[in-house]
Amino acid sequence: MNADDIKWVNQCIDDSKGEPGATPAIARKYCICMNEKMDDNETRSITQWEKTHKKEREACDKEAGWK
């Protein structure tokens, strides 16, 4: 991951605070997974992008152990 990726992952982790089941470890794993699925030229945040990419969101939920 580069510095831009880290910025977006950290924003995603902040956005996930307070979500049911979002322990810090699960949120981090989920956000990294989502970031890796996104195109490098994507301009939306992970939180914005996930709303239109259900299949990717579900795969990362499963990978992260988010229930």
N, C-alpha and C positions, 0 to 999 in steps of 0.2 A: 504494500500500500504506500502511496505517496502522501504528501502533506495535505493535499486537497481531499483525498479519501478519508484521512483521519479526521479532518474537520467535519465532513458529512456524517461519519459514523458517530462522532461525539455528539453532534446535534440530534441524531436519531436516538441515541441513548437518553439524552435529556428529554426528548419528546415522549419517550416511553415511560418515564417516571410516573408512578401512580397507576399505571395500567395493571389490571389483575394478572398475577402470575409473573410480572416483569421483575425478577430479581436482577441485580446488576450483571451477573454472569450470563443469564439467559438473554437479557436485552443486548448485551455486547455481541454475543454469538449471532443473534438474529440480525442485528444491524450490519455486521460484517458480511453475513450471507447475502443480505439484500444489496449491499453495495457491490458485491462481486457479480451479481446478476444484472446490474444496471450497465448501460452503455457508457463508455468513458466520456462521451460528449453530452450526456444528459445534464440538463440545467436545473431540473427540479430536485428538491430535497428528497431523501429516502422516504420521509413521512408523506410527502405529496405523491411520489411515484408509486408507493405501495397501494394506494387507493385505487389505482387503475390496473394493477397487475396481481390479480387474485391468485393465479396459479403459482407465481413466484413467492407471494406472501405465505401461502399455505405450505410450500416446500420449506421455506425458512423457519416457519413456526415449528414444523416437525423436526427439522435439523437442530434447532435450538432447544427443543424440549419445552416449548411454550404451550401451556394447556389452559 
